[in-house]
Amino acid sequence: MNTLLRSSLAVAEISSLGAELVSFKRTDTDTEYMWSGDAAYWTGRSPVLFPIIGAARGGEIRVDGQTYKMANHGFARRTEFTLQEASDTQAVFRLSHNETTLAIYPYKFNLFLTYILSGSQLEISYRVENTDEQDISFQIGTHPAFNCPIDGVGSFSDYYLEFEQKEPLDRLFLNSTGQLIDGKSTPMLGDSNILPLAHEMFLEDALVFRNVQSQYVTLKSKLSDKSVSVAYHNFPDLGIWQPKNAPFLCIEPWHGVAEGEDFTGGLQEKEGAISLPPGGQSTSSLTITFN
């Protein structure tokens, strides 16, 4: 089931499967900013990553000495959420533990995604509640995919990412099974806040950055005034990705990164993992704005 939110300038469409944003369209120009999910490249559009980011070694996580099967980016993105509240401009989706989740993630929890649309701005908040009698651990991340070029104007190489501020960033690299390659990195940005885009940048998978200081990044073109900005709160890490030669770009704020290729620890030891005591909550947010 899909839910529509409407403002004076935009329409947002969210699927109950994964509580995933599947469309964010400007109504006066009919400009669609979200990727279509064409299986020729990638069926995702804006999945939530929970309770892990990236791939676990051997497709397994470890909790208290026990191993559990875990798909890439976790299970929430392929699970039906319950629509808990809805109005013209706001929708709240909830995923709670059940027999299926407990078999692969042995914690009791609630995961809420709240969408609020105002003008050209869509805010998505993420709240995890520990409803267990023990501490729980998890990573959480976002994965929105934006059409690039926007509205078919120009080519991918006409676009660039503009970070909020100048900052030196080290790109981390992933191996063929999705783990971080220990000791491999390369500096990017340096004394700049502009990252020109080219398909060749992604031949070795995603760009992965830890501890990004900028609080927003904007996808812009040299040939068009149309752009889309992604602001984030309590997501310290960032992934930038596209499949080979795809006509879209994913801007992915995360809390945590993929595990290293030699990682043998438990879920609570994964980098960026959040631990919550019984009754505890964790909140973060993503705001998408088109111009």
N, C-alpha and C positions, 0 to 999 in steps of 0.2 A: 504494500500500500504506500502511495506517495502523498505527501502533504505539501500544499502550496502556501507560501507566504507572499504578501503583496504590500508594496509601498508606493509612494507617488512616482518612483523612478525605476523600480525593479520588481522582478518576480524570482523567488528562490524556490526550488523544488527539492524535497528531501525524501529519500526512500526509507522505509522502516527496516529494510535489510541493511544492517550495519549502521543505521541512523546516518546514512551517507548523503551528503550534498551531491545531487546529480545535475543541477542546472542553476545558474545564476545569470539572469538575463536583464539587460537594460531595455526597458520597454519603449522608450521614445525612438531608439535607433534599431531595436531588435538585435542588439549585439549580444552574443552568447560568450561568456568568459570561461565557462568550464568545458573541459574535454568531454567528448561524446561517449567514451567507453568503447570505441570501435575495437573489436577483438583482433583486428589485423596488427594492432600495436599493443594495446593494454586495455583490459576490461574495467579497470578501476577508474574512479573519478575523484573521490575525496575520502578514502577509507580512514577510519580511526585505528591506530595501532595500539593494541592492548592484549595481553599484559607484557609483550616483549616488542622490541624494535629490531628489525632485521631477521636474520636466520640464526637459529640455535644449532650448534654443532651436532651433526647426526640427527637433526630434527627432534632433539630432546632437551628438556630443562630438568634441573635437579632441585628438589625441595626436601630438606631434612633427610638427605640420604636416599630419597626415592627419585626415580626418573619418570618423566611424563612426556608423552608425545606432544609436540607443539609445532604448528605450522608457522611459516614465515610471517612475521608481524602479528602473530597471535590469532585468536579466534573471534574477536569482537566484530571484525569487518565482515564476517560471513555468518553472523548470527542475527536473528530477528530481534529488534528492540520493541518495547511497548510504547506507544504514543500516550503519554501521561497527561499532557495539557496541550491545547492548541487554540490559537486565535488568528486573526488576520496577519499579525506581524510576529508572532512568537509560537514556538513549539518546543516541548520538552519530551525527550525520549529516554527510556530507562532500560538497562540490561542488568538483571540480577542473577546471582549464582543459581544453578539448577543441577540436576543429576549429570547432565552432559558436561557442563563446565567443571564440576568437581572431579570428574574422572581424568581431566587433563590439567587442571589448575586447582589445587586442593585448598582453596580459600573461599570464604563467603564474602560477598561484596555487592555493592550497587555501583553502576557506572551510568551517569547522567550526561547527556548532551543536550544543551539548550541553545536554540537558534533564535536570534532577535534581529529583525530586519528594520532598518531605518534609513529612508532615502536610498543612497547608493552604497550603504554600509551594511554588512552582514557580520554580526558577532556570533561566534560559536564558543560556548564555555563547556569545559570538561570537568566533571566532579566525580571523584572516586570516594566511596564511603566504605570503611571497614565494618562489616556487620558480623565479623567472626569473634571468637573468644581468644584469639591469638593475634600476634602481629601478622600483617600481610605485606608482601613485596610485589612490585610491578614496575615496568616502564610504561610510558604512554607517549604517543606521538600523533602527528597529523600527516596527511599525504595529498593535499589538493593539487589537481592537475589543471593547468590553464592553457587555453588555446594560444598557440604561438606559431605563426603570426595571429594577432588579435584581429578578428573580422576580415581575415584574408589579406591584410595590407602588408606588402613586402614579403621578405623571407626570414627564416629563423635567424640568420646571421646579421640581420638589421636590428636585432633586439639586444638588450643588455639588462643586467640587474644593477640597480642603484641601492646601495646599503645606506642606512640612516647616517652612518659616520665612517670616517676613514679608520681602518683597523687592519693590522696584520693577521691574516688567517692562514693556518696550515691545513691543506687538503689531506685527509686520510684516505687510504685506498682499501677496497674490498677485494677478497680473492674470489675464485670462481664459484664458491659455495656460500658467499655472502658474509664471511667473517672479516674483520679488520686485519690487514697485514701488519704484523708487528714491525715497527721500525721504519715503515715506508710512509713518507709524507713529502709534500712540496709546498712552498710558500705561495700564497695568492693574495691579491689586492695590494699588500704593502702599504705605501703612502697614498692610497686611493680608496674611493668608495664605489668605483665603477668596475663591473665585471662583464666584459663583452662576451657574447654567447656564440658558440659554434658547435655543430653536431659532434665534431671530433673530440670535444672535451669529455664526452660520455662513453667513449669506446672502452674505458676501463671501469664502467659502472658509475655509480653516483659520486658526486662531490660530497664529502662528509666533513663537517666542521664542528669542533667542540668549542664551547664557551664563547659564543658570539655575543659581542657587546651591543651591537645595533639592535634596536627594538622593532624595526620594520625593514622590509626590503620591497622594492618596487620593480615590476617588469615593465620596461619601457622600450620604445622604438625610435630610431633616428628619422623615421618616415611618417610617423603618426602621433597625434596628440593623445590617442587612447592608451591607457595604462591600467594596471591593476596592482594594488598594494596589499601586502600581507604583514600585519602587525601581530605581535605575540607577547604573551605574558606567562612567565614560569615555564618557558620552553628554552633552555639555555643552549641547546645544540641544534644543528641545521643540516638537512640533506637537500641537495639539488639533483634532480634526476630526469632522464627521459630514456626510453628505449631507442635503439638505433634509428636515427633519422626521423624520429616521430615529430608530428606537427603540434606538439604541446610540451610544456615544461612543468615539472612538479617542484613546488617550493614547500619544504617539509620541516617545520619546527618540531623538535623532539625534546623529550626529557629522558635522556639516555641515548646510547648508540649501540650498534651491533657489538657482540662480543669478539674478542681477539681470537685468532686462529689457534692459539694454544690454551684458550680458556678452559678450565676444568671445574670452576666453582659453581656455587648454587645460584639460584635466581636472585637472592638478596645481595649477592656479590657482583652482579652485573653492573657495569659502569652506568651511573645515573639512575640506578634503581631507587625507587621511593619506598620507604617502610612506614607503615601506619599502625599505630596501636589500636586495640579494640575501641570502636566508636570514633576513630580519627577520620579526617577528611583531607583530600588534596584537591586543589583547584588550579586550573590554568585556562588560557583563552587564546583564541585566534580571531582576528578581525580582517575581513576581506573588503576592500573598497575599490570601486572602479572610478576612473576619471575619463 
